[in-house]
Amino acid sequence: MKVSFSVNGAAVSGDVEPRTLLVDFLRNDLGLTGTHVGCDTSQCGACVVHVDGRSIKSCTLLAVQAEDTQVTTIEGLADGDTLHPMQAAFREEHGLQCGFCTPGMIMSAVDLLQNNAAPTEKEIRDWLEGNLCRCTGYHDIVRSIQTAAKSR
C-alpha cells in the first residue's frame, strides 16, 4: 500500500505492508531513529510522536492510519541547532540518564504543556503514567518539565 503524510514539516510517502506500524516506518523507511521501540506492547512510551499535534504511541498506529496527517518526531522539535525549550530543560535539569525513554518523555511533555501551561507536579506525574523510565526515578524529569513550563 502507498502511504503519504508529513513528517517534521516535509512530505513523505512510501510503500508499506498494511500491518506496518508507524514507528517501524519512521525508523526503518525514513531513518528517523530518535523514536525508540522499547516494548512492542504500548507500555513504555519510548515511541511517542505527535500526530496532528497530539502525542500518540507510534507502536499503536499503523503507518496507513497516518495518511494525510502531520507527524512530528523528536528530530522535528529543534530549530536547526537551537533546541526546543523542552529539550533544553531536559538538558539543563538532567532529565535523562541512559536517554532511551527521553524522546518519548519529551514528546509527551510538549503535548502536556500545549494542554496545560502550568501543570502541578501531580498533573505532570499523572500525564507521564504511560512513559516508563528505569533510570531517573522521575524527579529530574518532572523538574525538567516544570522548568520548561516556566520558560514559556
N, C-alpha and C positions, 0 to 999 in steps of 0.2 A: 504494500500500500504506500502511496505517496502521502507525506505529511509536510505541512508548511505552517510556520509560525515565526514569531520574532523572538530572538534571544539577545538580551543585553542591547536592544535597540537595532539589531541587524536582522534582516530577513534570512531565514534558513529553511531548507527543505531537504528531504531525503526519502529514500525508500526504506520502509521498515516492515517487519513482520507484524501482524495485528497484535501480538502479545508482547511487543517490545515496551518495556517500561520507560517513562520519561527519563529517569535517572540514567538508564543504560544508553539511551540516545544521546543525552548530553555528554556523558563521559566517553563512550566508545565511538560515536559517529562524529561528534563535534569537538572532542578533545578537551572539554571543559571539566577537568578533573578536580576542581575545587569542591564540587558537590560530591560528598562521600557516600559510600554504601557501607552501612555499619551492621545491619541486622537482617535485611531482606524480609522483615516481618512488620514493619511500620512501628516499631517500638522505640527506636533510639533518636530519631530526629536529625541524624547527620546529613540527610539528603534534602533538607528543607530548601526550597526555592520559592520565589514569588511567581504566581500565575495571575495575571491581570491585577497585580498589586497586593495579593493576599498570600500569606505563607501557606505552603502545602508540602506535604512529604512526597517527593517526586518518585518514591518507590510505590506509591499508591495510585499513580495515574499512568495510564498508557500514553505513549507518545501520540497516538492518533487522537486522544482526547484533548490534546493541547492545540489541535488545529485552530488556526486563526486567533490565537491568544498571544499575549506578550509575557514572555518568561524572563525573569531576572535571576541570575545566579550570583554567587559571591564574587565572581570575576567582574560582574557588571556594576558593583556598588561604587568602587573607587572612580574618581575622575582623573584619569591618567595616573600621575604619581601622587595625587592628593587622595588620601584615604577618606572614606566615608566617615562621618563623625562617630558612628558606632564602631567601626574598625579601629579608629584612633583611640577610642575609650577602652576597648579591649586591650590594646597595646599598652596604654598608659596605666591601667589598673590591674594588669597581669591577669586578665580574664581568660587566660588559656594556659595550658601546661603542655600536654602532648600535641594539642592542636586538632585532633581528629574530630571532635564534636564542634569545634569553633565555627566553621562555616554555617552549620545549621543553627547554632545558637545565635549567631549574628543576624541571620536572615529572619529568624523568629522574633528577635528583639527589635529589629527595624519595623516589623509589622506591628508589634505591640505599641511602639511609640507613635505609629500612624493612627492607632485607635485610642491611645491614652497617653497624652503628652507628659503626664506627671504621675506615673504609677507608684503605688506604695510598694514596699518590699514584698508584702504578701501577694499583691497583684502580679508582680514580676515572677515570683516563685510559682504561682498558680499557672501563669501563661507558659512557663517553661516546663510544665509537667511532662510534656511529650518529648523532651530533649534530655538525653542522658549524658552525663559526664562522669567518668570514673576517676578523674584526677584531682579536681579542684575543690570538691565539696560545695560548689556553687557560690561561696561567699564572694570571691573576686568577680565572678560573672555577674552577680546581682549588682555589685558596686560599679562595674563597668556600664551596665545599663542605666543606673542612676546618674552616673557622670555624663553619659550621652544625653540623657533627658535634660540635665541642667544646661548643657551647651547649646541647646536648640534655640 
